[in-house]
Structures are given as structure tokens and as C-alpha cells.
């Protein structure tokens, strides 16, 4: 497991600069307000004070920055050192006070019941032990705290032949429309090799997540499979047509 964790960390270390540029572009477009509105609609019911927010797998700090900018008390964690350095620089750029820590999503070093809201984007598919991660997230949420997890079946196509056809069709569509391909512009082969070793690459989601969250004790679980219509631009919608982003909102 440690060897795979290091492989994942090394991959995202090398992706940090490019991923950071993408996040900075998002912060300057409609996406910033679209994401904030979405999170506020589904976030904690706390009304009389600022929220204690935990951003897990913060990457270059996108969620952390928009939540801190909205006045909340934000802690953000990531296991990749290069990502955290980018996130700290971006927080400074946007004049945001955010507490950053290097930490595994499976092993959070926080007390029980200490956050009102957990947010995460494009992380869980990338975890070696997603069940343990969800248990940890439940543990650190306070009573009636909420989890908002945004993800997709990003690499289901490495095991599923039908999804592979759909994925290849997305590549054709991007070429036909003369658009940048978000897969071929990265080290796709390397990421697919990693994804083959990860458990969620074989699972149909968010159905799998719902069952796990129920086992752990989450309640009021809401699924929305149309999030991309609200937060993606046209290029992303074409690139990811076969892998629509979903939202899982769950309450403790």
C-alpha cells in the first residue's frame, strides 16, 4: 500500500503546476460563484456563526479559497507536498487565511466531531482505502455536519469495455471540435496504470458510495448526477461527456 501511495503522490507532485494553473483559471471565471452557490445550498444548516470547514484533497486550494473568501474558518489537507505549496501561494494571492496540513485522507489527525462541513472534489476515486476514508470523515464531522463530495467514474473505462468506447468517443469529439483534450495533454498511460490498482476504478458510482455511507451511519443522502451542467464550461462538458460529475451530500 505504501508503494502505491508514493506512486500516487509522485504523479500528483508532477501534475501540481498544470493543475494549479487550471484552478487559478477557475477562480477567475463563473465557476467560482457557481461552486460557492452550490456548496452553500447543500452545506451545513449552521446559521449563527461561520462554518468550520475541512477541504480534503485540496490540491491547489480551490475549494479552500472560495470558502475562506466567503468568511468561513477553513482547514485544508492534501498528501502531496507540491500541491500544498501551490495552495499556500494561492491562498496568499487571494488574501485568504487558511490552515493547511499535509495529511492522508484515510488518517485524519483531528479530534472527533470538530467540523461543520467537509468538501472534496475529484479525490475519492484516487484513494486506496475509500471505506476507511469515509469512516474518518464521518468521525470528524460534528452532529448534523454535512459531507459534500464531488467526483466521477473517472477511470471506470480501464476495466469496462463499454465505458472505454464512450471514453474513446469523447476523444474523437474533442478532436472533431478542435478543442484541447484534457486527457491526452497529461500522462494518461501512467494514470491509467495507477487507476487499475485502485478499488473505485471498478465500482459504479455514486451507487457504491451511497451504500458505504449508509453503512457508516450517514443520513439524508442526496445524489445529483448533473453537477457538470452548473460548474463545467463547454470544453469540459465535451471532454467528460462519458464521465459526468456527481455530487454526494450526506448528513451525520
C-alpha positions in Angstrom: 0.0 0.0 0.0 2.8 2.4 0.9 4.4 1.8 -2.5 1.1 2.7 -4.3 0.6 5.8 -2.1 4.1 7.0 -3.1 3.3 6.4 -6.7 0.2 8.5 -6.5 2.0 11.2 -4.6 4.7 11.3 -7.2 2.2 11.6 -10.0 0.4 14.5 -8.5 3.6 16.2 -7.5 4.5 16.3 -11.2 0.9 17.5 -12.1 0.9 20.3 -9.5 1.9 23.2 -11.7 -0.5 22.4 -14.5 -3.3 21.6 -12.1 -2.6 24.9 -10.3 -3.0 26.8 -13.5 -6.3 25.2 -14.1 -7.6 26.1 -10.6 -6.4 29.7 -10.9 -8.3 30.0 -14.2 -11.4 28.6 -12.5 -11.2 31.3 -9.8 -11.3 34.0 -12.5 -14.4 32.6 -14.2 -18.1 32.0 -13.5 -17.0 28.8 -11.7 -16.0 30.5 -8.5 -19.5 31.8 -7.8 -21.2 28.6 -9.3 -19.3 26.4 -6.9 -19.9 28.7 -3.9 -23.6 28.8 -4.6 -23.8 25.0 -4.9 -21.9 24.4 -1.7 -23.9 27.0 0.2 -27.2 25.4 -1.0 -26.2 22.0 0.2 -23.8 22.9 3.1 -24.3 22.9 6.9 -27.5 24.2 8.5 -25.5 26.3 10.9 -26.7 29.9 10.6 -25.5 31.9 13.6 -21.7 31.6 13.0 -19.1 31.0 10.4 -18.6 27.3 9.5 -15.7 25.1 10.4 -14.9 23.7 7.0 -12.5 20.9 6.1 -11.3 20.7 2.5 -9.9 17.2 1.9 -7.6 16.7 -1.0 -7.4 20.5 -1.5 -4.9 20.3 -4.4 -4.0 23.9 -5.2 -6.7 25.1 -2.8 -9.7 25.9 -5.0 -12.5 24.9 -2.5 -10.5 26.2 0.5 -10.1 29.6 -1.2 -13.7 30.1 -2.1 -14.9 29.0 1.3 -12.4 31.2 3.2 -13.3 34.1 0.9 -16.9 33.6 1.9 -15.9 34.2 5.5 -15.6 30.6 6.9 -13.0 29.0 9.1 -11.2 26.7 6.7 -8.7 23.9 7.2 -7.4 22.2 4.1 -5.4 18.9 3.8 -3.5 17.2 1.0 -0.9 14.4 0.9 1.1 15.9 -1.9 3.7 18.4 -0.8 3.9 20.2 -4.2 0.1 20.7 -4.2 0.2 22.2 -0.7 2.9 24.7 -1.6 0.7 25.8 -4.6 -2.3 26.0 -2.3 -0.4 28.2 0.2 0.8 30.5 -2.5 -2.7 30.8 -4.0 -4.2 31.5 -0.6 -1.8 34.3 -0.1 -2.6 35.6 -3.6 -6.3 35.8 -2.7 -5.6 37.1 0.8 -7.2 34.1 2.5 -6.4 32.8 6.0 -6.4 29.0 5.6 -4.8 26.4 7.9 -3.0 23.8 5.6 -1.7 20.5 6.7 -0.1 17.5 4.9 -2.3 14.5 5.7 -3.8 11.3 4.3 -7.5 11.3 3.6 -7.7 7.9 5.3 -6.0 9.0 8.5 -7.1 12.4 9.7 -5.3 13.8 12.7 -8.2 15.8 14.0 -10.4 15.3 17.0 -13.9 13.8 16.8 -16.9 16.0 15.9 -14.9 19.1 15.1 -16.1 20.2 11.6 -19.4 21.5 10.3 -18.8 20.8 6.7 -16.4 18.6 4.7 -15.9 19.4 1.0 -13.9 17.3 -1.5 -13.5 17.3 -5.3 -12.1 14.6 -7.6 -10.4 12.8 -4.7 -12.2 9.6 -3.6 -11.6 7.8 -7.0 -7.9 8.2 -6.2 -7.9 6.6 -2.8 -6.6 3.2 -1.8 -9.0 2.7 1.1 -12.1 4.7 0.4 -14.2 2.9 3.0 -11.7 3.9 5.7 -11.6 7.5 4.4 -15.4 7.8 4.6 -15.3 6.5 8.2 -12.7 9.1 9.1 -14.7 11.8 7.5 -17.8 10.8 9.5 -15.7 10.7 12.7 -14.5 14.3 12.4 -17.9 15.8 11.4 -20.0 17.2 14.2 -23.6 16.2 14.8 -25.7 17.2 11.8 -22.5 18.1 10.0 -22.5 17.6 6.2 -20.2 16.0 3.7 -20.2 17.3 0.1 -18.2 15.0 -2.2 -17.9 15.8 -5.9 -16.4 13.1 -8.1 -16.9 11.0 -11.2 -16.3 7.5 -12.6 -13.0 8.9 -14.0 -11.3 5.6 -14.8 -14.0 3.1 -14.9 -13.0 2.7 -18.6 -9.8 0.8 -17.6 -12.0 -2.1 -16.6 -15.2 -1.7 -18.5 -15.2 -2.1 -22.3 -18.4 -0.1 -22.9 -17.1 2.8 -20.9 -13.8 2.5 -22.9 -15.8 3.0 -26.1 -17.5 6.0 -24.6 -14.2 7.4 -23.4 -12.7 7.0 -26.9 -15.7 8.7 -28.4 -15.1 11.7 -26.1 -11.6 11.9 -27.5 -12.9 11.9 -31.1 -15.4 14.6 -30.3 -12.8 16.9 -28.8 -10.7 16.4 -32.0 -13.6 17.0 -34.3 -14.5 20.2 -32.5 -10.8 21.3 -32.4 -10.8 21.5 -28.6 -8.0 20.8 -26.1 -8.1 17.2 -24.9 -7.8 17.1 -21.1 -6.6 13.5 -21.2 -4.1 13.5 -24.0 -2.5 16.6 -22.6 -1.5 14.7 -19.4 0.4 11.4 -18.8 -2.7 9.3 -19.4 -0.9 6.0 -19.6 0.7 6.5 -16.3 -2.5 7.5 -14.6 -4.4 4.5 -16.1 -1.8 2.2 -14.7 -2.3 3.7 -11.3 -6.1 3.6 -11.6 -6.0 -0.1 -12.4 -4.7 -0.7 -8.9 -7.3 1.5 -7.2 -10.6 -0.1 -5.9 -13.0 2.6 -7.1 -11.9 2.2 -10.7 -14.0 -1.0 -10.7 -17.1 0.4 -9.0 -20.2 2.1 -10.4 -20.6 5.3 -8.6 -22.2 7.1 -6.8 -24.3 4.0 -6.1 -21.3 2.3 -4.4 -20.7 5.5 -2.2 -24.4 5.6 -1.1 -24.3 2.1 0.2 -21.0 2.7 2.1 -22.2 6.0 3.6 -25.4 4.3 4.9 -23.3 1.5 6.5 -21.2 4.1 8.3 -24.2 6.0 9.6 -24.7 8.9 7.3 -28.3 10.0 6.8 -30.2 12.3 4.4 -28.0 11.2 1.5 -28.7 13.2 -1.7 -27.3 12.4 -5.1 -27.1 14.8 -8.0 -25.6 13.5 -11.3 -26.0 16.7 -13.2 -23.4 18.9 -11.4 -21.4 19.4 -14.5 -24.2 21.4 -16.1 -23.7 24.0 -13.4 -19.9 24.1 -12.9 -18.3 23.0 -16.2 -17.7 25.0 -19.3 -18.4 23.8 -22.8 -14.9 22.3 -23.3 -15.2 20.2 -20.1 -18.7 19.0 -21.0 -17.4 17.6 -24.3 -14.2 16.2 -22.7 -16.0 14.4 -20.0 -19.3 13.5 -21.7 -19.0 9.9 -20.6 -17.9 10.7 -17.1 -20.5 13.2 -15.7 -19.6 14.7 -12.3 -21.9 13.7 -9.4 -22.5 15.3 -6.0 -23.0 13.2 -2.9 -24.4 15.2 0.0 -24.7 13.4 3.3 -25.5 14.4 6.9 -24.2 12.9 10.1 
